Amino acid sequence: MMNWEQLLSTRRYGKEADSKEVDLEIIRTNFQRDYDRLIFSSAFRRLQNKTQVFPLPGSVFVHNRLTHSLEVASIGRSLGNIVARRIESEVKPEVRPLLGELGTIVSVAGLAHDLGNPPFGHSGESAISNFFENGSGRSLQNEMTEAEWADLTNFEGNANLLRLLTHQFKGRRAGGMSLTYACMAAMIKYPFASTERTKKGKYGFFQSEREAFDAIVAETGLVRTDAQRRIYARSPLAYLMEAADDIAYMIMDIEDAHRLGILSLDETRERLSSFFDGDNLQKFKQKLDGVKDIVTDSNELVAFLRAMSINQLTTRTSEVFLNHIDEIMNGTFSGSLVKNLPEKIETEYEESSDMSVKKIYNNRSVVKVEITGYNVLKTLVEEFLQATMEPHSNYSRKLLQLIPEQYKTEARTTYDKCRSTLDFISGMTDLYAMDLYKLIRGDNALVI
């Protein structure tokens, strides 16, 4: 069984020798420093120009990866604080001060959870994977191990996150961002390699970061759940981070769909009110009756509904966590917190998910972004990887000059060369990727 003393490790990856005992009298704890470190990082700032679901803002502002991550961090902080208060009396007295930082740790994980996503999100992941599985990248398969090939043919943003946090890029300090082990463990939703990936292709680390993953497992005491395969249980806090992400995704997509006219006010109100049951539904209706005659702005009314729905789902998912805490701590809990909500609410959540697929994710504007993103990423991977593999032609030398110093590589293996190229491309914003794509195609050719 996992224990909170190990799970809440304040030691920093890559800076273990410099780690000091936690001092709760200082202005910022180590976990709060992690939060600030992420907020001020260039990787976090780049999220403002990465698509969440809908195209980046025109006349109507919708969520991007940065605003989504901030909202996940906010919800995660609430979940962590609720859990901390409820279990405080059950842990050792010496651990209680650290337990008060649960909200901060989950908030840090929420800030970071999308940092590994390439431009254009899942469409970008598919383009990268397909390049190696079905495109010209297939010719490289015999130059790497089965596990390394699985990394490339199933490019995964979650695994890319761990690389971004821990890899020593050229000219940078060892240890990457050197975050605390507790915070990094809370970010790992899939504690296994690509060779053990889920049916949806999800996994937690590339082969290049196996040592970093093993260090996190050892430091935080994650339990192994399969004796034959190297599969581990999540940190309990990863369940809270995932729940915060699920709640934010669902509720904010509905709000964005209303702002863009995809969902009517009545449809939006019906969807957001469906997460309430019993006495909570009656209280919800009373509060709604108290404001709907006063608030005439439909966007403001939806914002009120959104706040109530987030509060409801946050409360109920924290109850699921607490009801299953023994299973979570010993690694036998399965599924997500939202999948274990009371039947009525879980059913409504599933219906909202189905509605999102039909009316939101298959909306024409969303599909156009996915098609564009797929072709942009496919072209960039093909062009830059070929230049990396064959760097001596005049064209390759010109292309390689466009790569920032931190992503340039002196790697000898084919796998490591691929990793460095994908580091550069996956770190791009949507807008920069599009500009580079146009430049390569000649659409932005200079007039001489």
C-alpha positions in Angstrom: 0.0 0.0 0.0 1.2 3.5 -0.8 1.7 6.0 2.0 1.4 9.7 2.2 4.8 10.3 3.6 6.5 9.0 0.4 3.8 10.3 -1.9 4.4 13.8 -0.7 8.1 13.9 -1.3 9.5 17.4 -1.5 12.8 16.3 -3.1 13.5 17.6 -6.6 14.3 15.5 -9.6 17.9 16.0 -10.7 18.6 18.1 -7.5 18.4 15.4 -4.9 21.7 16.4 -3.3 20.5 19.9 -2.9 17.1 19.0 -1.4 16.4 20.3 2.1 13.9 19.5 4.7 10.6 21.3 4.1 10.3 24.5 6.0 6.6 25.4 6.4 7.5 28.8 7.8 8.9 30.1 4.5 6.8 32.2 2.2 6.6 29.5 -0.5 6.8 25.8 0.0 8.5 23.6 -2.5 5.2 22.7 -4.1 4.2 26.4 -4.4 7.6 27.0 -6.0 6.7 24.3 -8.6 3.5 26.2 -9.4 5.4 29.4 -9.9 8.1 27.7 -11.9 5.5 26.4 -14.4 3.6 29.7 -14.6 6.7 31.5 -15.6 8.0 28.9 -18.0 8.0 29.4 -21.8 6.4 26.0 -22.3 3.3 27.2 -20.3 3.1 30.5 -22.1 3.0 28.7 -25.4 -0.3 27.1 -24.4 -2.0 30.3 -25.2 -1.6 29.6 -28.9 -2.5 25.9 -28.8 -6.1 24.9 -29.7 -8.3 23.3 -27.1 -11.2 22.2 -29.2 -12.5 25.1 -31.2 -10.4 27.3 -33.5 -8.4 30.0 -31.8 -10.5 33.2 -31.2 -12.0 35.3 -33.8 -14.9 37.5 -32.8 -15.8 35.1 -30.0 -13.3 34.1 -27.3 -13.2 30.4 -26.6 -10.8 28.3 -24.5 -7.3 27.5 -25.5 -4.9 25.1 -23.8 -3.7 27.8 -21.4 -7.1 28.9 -20.1 -8.1 25.2 -19.9 -5.0 24.4 -17.9 -5.6 27.3 -15.5 -9.2 26.1 -14.9 -8.0 22.5 -14.3 -5.5 23.8 -11.8 -8.3 25.7 -10.0 -10.6 22.7 -9.9 -7.7 20.5 -8.8 -6.8 22.8 -6.0 -10.4 22.5 -4.7 -10.4 18.7 -4.9 -7.0 18.5 -3.1 -8.2 20.7 -0.3 -11.4 18.8 0.2 -9.5 15.5 0.4 -6.8 16.9 2.7 -9.4 18.2 5.2 -11.2 14.9 5.3 -8.2 12.6 5.8 -6.1 14.8 8.0 -7.0 13.0 11.2 -6.0 9.6 9.6 -2.4 10.3 8.8 0.7 10.6 11.1 1.0 14.0 12.9 4.4 14.7 11.2 2.8 14.3 7.7 -0.2 16.6 8.4 1.6 19.8 7.5 2.5 18.4 4.0 -1.0 17.1 3.6 -2.2 20.7 3.7 -0.4 21.1 0.4 -2.5 18.5 -1.5 -4.4 21.3 -3.2 -1.2 22.9 -4.4 0.2 19.6 -5.7 -2.9 18.8 -7.7 -3.0 22.4 -8.9 0.6 22.0 -10.2 -0.3 18.8 -12.0 -3.3 20.6 -13.6 -1.1 23.4 -14.8 1.3 21.0 -16.4 -1.0 18.2 -17.7 -1.2 19.5 -21.3 2.4 20.8 -21.8 3.4 17.7 -23.8 0.6 18.1 -26.4 1.9 18.9 -29.9 0.3 21.7 -32.0 -3.4 20.9 -32.9 -3.8 18.4 -30.0 -4.9 14.9 -30.8 -4.8 15.6 -34.6 -1.1 16.5 -34.2 -0.5 13.3 -32.2 -2.2 11.2 -35.0 -0.1 12.9 -37.7 3.2 12.2 -35.9 2.2 8.6 -35.2 1.0 7.9 -38.7 4.2 9.3 -40.3 6.1 6.5 -38.6 3.5 3.8 -38.9 2.3 4.3 -42.5 4.4 7.1 -43.9 8.0 7.5 -45.0 9.1 7.1 -41.4 8.5 3.3 -41.7 11.9 2.9 -43.3 13.5 3.6 -39.8 11.8 0.7 -38.0 14.8 -1.7 -38.2 17.1 0.9 -36.7 15.5 0.8 -33.2 14.1 -1.5 -30.6 10.5 -2.7 -30.5 9.8 -0.4 -27.5 11.4 2.6 -29.2 9.4 2.0 -32.3 6.2 1.8 -30.2 7.0 5.2 -28.8 7.1 6.7 -32.3 4.2 5.0 -33.8 2.0 5.9 -30.8 3.1 9.5 -30.1 1.6 10.4 -26.7 1.3 13.8 -25.2 1.4 12.4 -21.6 4.7 10.7 -22.2 6.0 13.8 -23.9 5.1 15.8 -20.8 7.5 13.7 -18.7 10.3 14.3 -21.2 9.7 18.0 -21.3 9.9 18.2 -17.5 13.0 16.0 -17.0 15.1 16.1 -20.2 18.3 18.1 -20.2 18.0 20.1 -23.5 21.1 21.5 -25.1 22.5 24.4 -23.1 20.1 23.8 -20.2 20.6 22.6 -16.7 20.4 18.9 -15.7 17.1 17.7 -14.3 14.9 19.7 -16.7 12.5 21.8 -14.7 13.5 20.0 -11.5 10.1 19.7 -10.1 9.3 17.9 -6.9 8.7 14.1 -7.1 5.3 14.5 -5.6 4.1 16.9 -8.3 5.6 14.8 -11.1 3.9 11.6 -9.8 0.6 13.4 -9.7 0.9 14.2 -13.4 1.5 10.6 -14.6 -1.9 9.2 -15.5 -0.5 6.1 -17.2 2.4 4.6 -15.2 3.7 2.2 -17.8 5.6 2.2 -21.1 4.3 2.3 -24.7 4.7 -1.5 -24.9 2.0 -1.7 -22.2 -0.2 1.0 -23.6 -4.0 1.1 -23.2 -6.5 0.3 -26.0 -6.6 4.0 -26.8 -2.8 4.1 -27.1 -2.2 5.9 -23.8 1.0 5.5 -21.8 3.2 7.5 -19.5 6.8 7.7 -20.6 9.1 7.3 -23.6 12.0 4.9 -23.5 14.3 7.9 -23.3 12.7 8.8 -19.9 12.6 5.3 -18.4 15.3 6.3 -15.8 13.3 9.4 -14.8 10.1 7.3 -14.5 11.9 4.7 -12.4 13.2 7.4 -10.1 9.7 8.8 -9.6 8.3 5.3 -8.8 11.1 4.6 -6.3 10.9 8.0 -4.5 7.1 8.2 -4.2 6.5 4.5 -3.6 4.1 3.8 -6.4 3.1 0.1 -6.1 3.5 -2.4 -8.9 0.2 -3.9 -9.9 1.4 -6.6 -12.3 4.2 -9.1 -11.4 5.0 -10.0 -15.0 4.6 -6.6 -16.6 6.0 -3.3 -15.5 2.7 -1.6 -14.7 2.3 0.5 -11.6 -0.6 2.1 -9.8 -1.1 5.8 -10.2 -0.3 8.3 -7.5 -3.7 8.9 -5.7 -3.3 12.6 -6.6 -3.2 11.7 -10.3 -6.9 10.6 -9.9 -7.7 14.1 -8.6 -5.9 15.8 -11.5 -7.7 13.6 -14.0 -11.0 14.4 -12.4 -10.3 18.1 -12.6 -9.4 17.7 -16.3 -12.6 15.7 -17.0 -14.8 18.3 -15.2 -13.1 21.2 -17.0 -13.3 19.6 -20.4 -17.0 18.7 -20.1 -18.3 21.9 -18.6 -16.2 24.4 -20.5 -16.8 22.7 -23.9 -20.5 23.1 -23.3 -20.1 26.8 -22.4 -18.0 27.4 -25.5 -20.5 25.6 -27.7 -23.2 28.0 -26.4 -21.1 31.1 -27.1 -20.5 29.9 -30.7 -24.2 29.2 -31.2 -23.8 25.4 -31.5 -26.0 24.9 -28.4 -29.1 26.9 -27.6 -29.6 28.4 -24.2 -32.2 25.8 -23.4 -30.0 22.9 -24.5 -27.1 24.4 -22.4 -29.3 24.8 -19.4 -30.6 21.3 -19.7 -27.1 19.8 -20.0 -25.6 21.7 -17.1 -28.6 21.1 -14.8 -28.5 17.3 -15.5 -25.5 16.8 -13.1 -27.8 17.5 -10.1 -29.9 15.0 -8.3 -32.1 14.7 -5.2 -31.9 17.6 -2.7 -29.0 19.1 -4.7 -31.3 19.4 -7.7 -34.0 21.2 -5.6 -31.3 23.6 -4.2 -30.0 24.2 -7.7 -33.5 25.1 -9.1 -34.1 27.5 -6.2 -30.8 29.3 -6.9 -31.6 29.4 -10.6 -35.0 30.8 -9.9 -33.4 33.5 -7.8 -31.2 34.8 -10.7 -32.9 34.0 -14.0 -35.3 36.9 -13.7 -32.5 39.3 -12.8 -29.8 38.1 -15.2 -30.9 38.8 -18.8 -27.6 38.2 -20.5 -27.6 34.6 -21.7 -23.8 34.3 -21.4 -23.9 35.5 -17.8 -26.6 33.0 -17.0 -24.6 30.2 -18.5 -21.6 31.3 -16.5 -23.7 30.9 -13.4 -24.9 27.5 -14.4 -21.2 26.6 -15.2 -20.1 27.6 -11.7 -22.8 25.6 -10.1 -22.1 22.5 -12.2 -18.4 22.6 -11.5 -19.0 22.9 -7.8 -21.4 19.9 -7.9 -19.1 17.7 -9.9 -16.1 18.7 -7.7 -18.0 17.8 -4.5 -19.3 14.5 -5.9 -15.9 13.3 -7.4 -14.1 14.1 -4.1 -16.7 11.9 -2.4 -15.9 9.1 -4.8 -12.2 9.5 -4.0 -12.8 9.3 -0.3 -15.2 6.4 -0.6 -12.6 4.4 -2.5 -9.5 5.7 -0.8 -8.3 2.3 0.5 -8.5 0.8 -3.1 -6.7 3.8 -4.5 -3.9 3.6 -1.9 -3.3 -0.1 -2.5 -3.5 0.2 -6.3 -6.7 -1.9 -6.9 -9.0 1.0 -7.9 -10.0 0.9 -11.6 -11.4 3.5 -13.9 -11.6 7.2 -13.2 -13.4 9.1 -10.5 -16.1 10.4 -12.9 -16.8 6.9 -14.1 -17.6 6.0 -10.5 -20.0 8.8 -9.8 -23.6 7.9 -8.6 -25.4 6.2 -11.4 -27.7 9.1 -12.3 -24.9 11.6 -12.5 -22.6 9.2 -14.3 -25.3 8.5 -16.9 -25.8 12.2 -17.4 -22.1 12.7 -17.7 -22.0 10.0 -20.4 -24.9 11.6 -22.3 -23.1 14.9 -22.2 -20.0 13.2 -23.6 -22.0 11.7 -26.4 -23.6 15.1 -27.1 -20.2 16.7 -27.2 -19.0 14.2 -29.8 -22.1 14.7 -32.0 -22.5 18.4 -31.7 -19.2 19.8 -30.6 -16.2 17.6 -31.7 -17.8 16.9 -35.1 -18.7 20.5 -35.7 -17.4 21.8 -39.0 -15.1 24.3 -37.5 -13.5 21.7 -35.2 -13.1 19.2 -38.1 -11.4 21.9 -40.3 -8.8 22.5 -37.5 -8.1 18.8 -37.2 -7.6 18.4 -41.0 -5.4 21.4 -41.2 -3.4 20.4 -38.1 -2.9 16.8 -39.4 -1.4 18.1 -42.7 0.7 20.7 -41.1 2.3 18.3 -38.6 2.8 15.6 -41.3 4.7 18.0 -43.4 6.9 19.4 -40.6 7.9 16.0 -39.3 8.8 14.7 -42.8 10.8 17.8 -43.7 12.7 18.3 -40.4 13.4 14.6 -39.8 14.8 14.1 -43.2 17.1 17.1 -42.7 18.2 15.6 -39.3 18.9 12.3 -40.9 20.7 13.7 -43.9 22.1 17.0 -42.7 24.7 17.6 -45.4 22.6 18.8 -48.3 22.2 22.5 -48.8 18.5 22.4 -48.2 18.9 20.4 -45.0 21.5 22.8 -43.7 19.0 25.7 -44.3 16.2 23.9 -42.6 18.3 23.0 -39.6 19.2 26.6 -39.1 15.5 27.2 -38.2 15.8 24.9 -35.2 16.5 26.7 -31.9 19.7 25.8 -30.2 18.1 23.9 -27.3 16.6 21.3 -29.8 19.7 20.8 -31.9 21.2 17.3 -31.3 24.5 15.5 -31.6 22.7 12.2 -31.0 24.0 9.1 -32.7 21.1 6.7 -32.6 18.1 7.0 -34.9 15.7 6.9 -32.0 17.4 9.9 -30.3 17.5 11.9 -33.5 13.8 11.3 -33.9 13.2 12.3 -30.3 15.1 15.6 -30.8 13.2 16.5 -34.0 9.8 15.7 -32.2 10.9 17.9 -29.2 11.2 20.8 -31.6 7.9 20.2 -33.5 5.8 19.2 -30.4 6.8 22.4 -28.6 5.5 24.7 -31.4 2.3 26.7 -31.0 -0.4 26.2 -33.7 0.4 29.6 -35.2 4.1 29.0 -35.4 3.6 25.5 -36.9 1.3 27.0 -39.5 3.7 29.8 -40.4 6.6 27.3 -40.7 4.4 25.1 -42.9 3.6 27.9 -45.2 7.3 28.9 -45.4 8.3 25.4 -46.4 5.5 25.2 -49.0 6.5 28.6 -50.4 3.2 30.3 -49.4 5.2 32.9 -47.6 7.8 33.3 -50.2 9.6 36.6 -50.1 9.0 39.0 -53.0 12.4 40.1 -54.4 
